[in-house]
């Protein structure tokens, strides 16, 4: 397996006031698979994603990505891990307002020695005609495409997406999901998608449900439905 999480624990607070957010989470994801992580608010979805992304530090347990154990890495080694291995698509895009689409993507392009081709990526994501626009000149869907392009330019093996369609309407959500599906097929990128949308789980290889910081269910879809055919987005 490419990603292996074992007995992962994380809590917040100090002294006698502590909240256990992850309570011994274990699962694995194969290289090139798309995996949805679902659960109600407070179930630990975003914390889990942040621990895998090296943004939060786990209290105990193991996270192995490829051949590397990332729990308890030094800050410098963790930085190198994020640069080399990860792309992260945040829920609210986090684009730099005074940079153009192309410049926002270049921010991450400079972090790697093996970036994807900029023109090819812009074309694939439907951003070629918007490359010189600023975020304020883009629709929500176009901003999300730019955020995805920024994450992908590094050619990461693992793409983490926190609510990739959370702020989008149904039609735009379908476009973004079709785009992620196409990226997965073209580049073989392993993807973890945190989402509240029940329909999205029908298009992926693996579905994980979190409840109160524990895995309530972990299963594989026997037959995936293409993103273009999803309903109730």
N, C-alpha and C positions, 0 to 999 in steps of 0.2 A: 504493500500500500504506500501511496505517496504521502498522505497526511494521516498521522496517527496521534490521537489524543487519548491519554490514559489517566483516569482518576484525578481529573483537573478540579482544583478547588480555588475559590476566590471569595474573599469577604471584604467589606468596607466598614469603617468605623474604628473606634478605639476603646480600650478599657472594657467596661461591661456593656457598652452599646455597640454591638457589631451585627451586621446583616450578612448572612451567608448567601451569596449570589449564585455561585457554582458549587455543587455539593457532590463532587466525585464523578464528573462527566467523562465518559469514554466512548469513542467512536473512531472510525477510519473512513477515508475517502480515497478512491483509486485515482491515479493519474488520468487527467482528461475528462473526468466526470463533472457533471453539474449537480450540486447538492443544495437543497433548500433547507433552511433552519427556521422553524416556526414555533410560535408560543405566544401566550398573552403578554401584555406589558409587565415587566418585572420578572419574567421567567429566566432571564440571563442571556438572551440572544446576543445583544450588542456587546456585553462583557465578554462572552465567548469569542466573538469575532475580534474584539480588540486584543484579547490575549494571544490569539493566533497571529494577529498582525503586529505583535510586539509593541502595542500602544499601552496596554495594561500588563502588569506583572502578576503572574499566578502565584498563589501562596504555596501550592503543593501540586504534585502531579507531573505529567510529561506531555510535551508537544513536540513531535518529531515531524519535520518537513523535509522530504527527501532523506538524505543521510544525516541531517543535522538536528540535534536536540536544542531547542531554543529557550526553554525555561532556564533561568539563571545565567543566561549569556551576559557578558559584560556590555555596558552601554555601546561601546565601539563595535563589538561583534554583532549586537542587535541592529545597529545602524546598517552594517554591511549586509545583514540578512534581509532587511527591508529593501535595500537598494537592489540586491541581486534577485530576490525571489518573488517579491510582492508587487501587486497593483491594488490600490484601495479606492473604491468609489464611495464617497460619503453621501449621506442622505440629503444634505443641503448643498451639494456640489463643491462648495469651498473654492470657487474660481476667484482669481485675483482680478478685481474690477477694472484696474487701469492697464491690463494687458489684453491683447487680442487673443482670439482663439488659438492661433498658431503659437503665440508667445506663452500662453498658459500651458500648452502641450510641451513646449520646449523646456519649461521648468523641470520636468521629469526626464526629458530626453537627455539632458546633460548629466544625469545621474548614472548612466550606463555606457559601457563601451560597445554594446551590441543592440542599438535601438532598431525598432521597425522603421521602414521607410515612411517618412512624414507624408508625402503626397499620396502614397498608397493607402495609408491609414485615414487620411482626410476623405479620400474617395470612398473607401469602404464604409465610413460612418456618416456619409452624406454631408460632410462639412466643407467640402472644397470651395464652394461659393461663399462660405461664411468665414473663411480663414482670417480675414482682416477686420472682422467685426469685434466689438467689445461685448462682454457678457450682458450688459444692459440692453443691447440691441438684439438679443436672442430670445426665442421662446423658451419655456421651461424644458421642453423636449430637446431643443438644440443645446441648452446648457448641460443637460444630462449627457448628451452625446459627447460634448467637449470634455466632461469629467471622465467619461469612459475612455476617450482617446488619450487623455493625460495619463491615466493608469496603465493603458496598454502600450504606450510608446516604448516603455522599458522592456517590452517583450517578456513579461513576468510569467512564471510557470503557474502562479496562484493568484487569482483575482478574487478579492473580497468586496462584496457589494452590500451596503447597509440600506435597506428599503429602496432599491433602485427605481421603483415606480410609485413610491409613496406620495409624491406631490404632483402626480401627473393624471390627466384624464384617461379614459378607457382607450381611446384610439392611440394616443401617444404612448401609453403603457405597452400596448401591443407592439408598436414600432420598436421600442427599446428592448423588449424581450426577444423579438425577432433578430435584432442586432446582436444581443448577447449570444443567442443560439448560433448565429452565423460565425461569430468570433470563436466560439468554442469548437465549431466544426473546422474552421480554417486553420486556427493556430494550435488546437489541442490544449487550450488553457483550462486548467482545473478551476472551478468556480464554486464559491460559497455565497449563497444569496440569503440574507435575512429579510423576511417579508411577513406581513400580516395577511397577504392576499392568498386565499385558499386555492384559487385557480392555478397559480404559478407552479404549485407542486406537481401538477400533472404533466409538465413539460420536461422535468429533470430526471436524472438517473436515480437519485437518492433523496429521501425525505427524512428529516430529523425533527421530532417534536420535543421541545423543552417544557417542563412544568416545574415551577418552584426550584429551579436550579438543578434539576435532574432530567435525564433522558426518559421520556415517557414512551417513546416509540421511535424506531429506526428501521426503515424498510426501503427496498428498491422497487421502482416501477417496472412491472413486467412489460408494459407497452407505453411508450411516451407519446404524448399528443404534441404535434408541432405548435409552436407559439402562435402562429397565424390562425390556428383553429380554436384557441382558448376562448371561453365565454366568461362573462361576469367579471371582467377586469375592472 
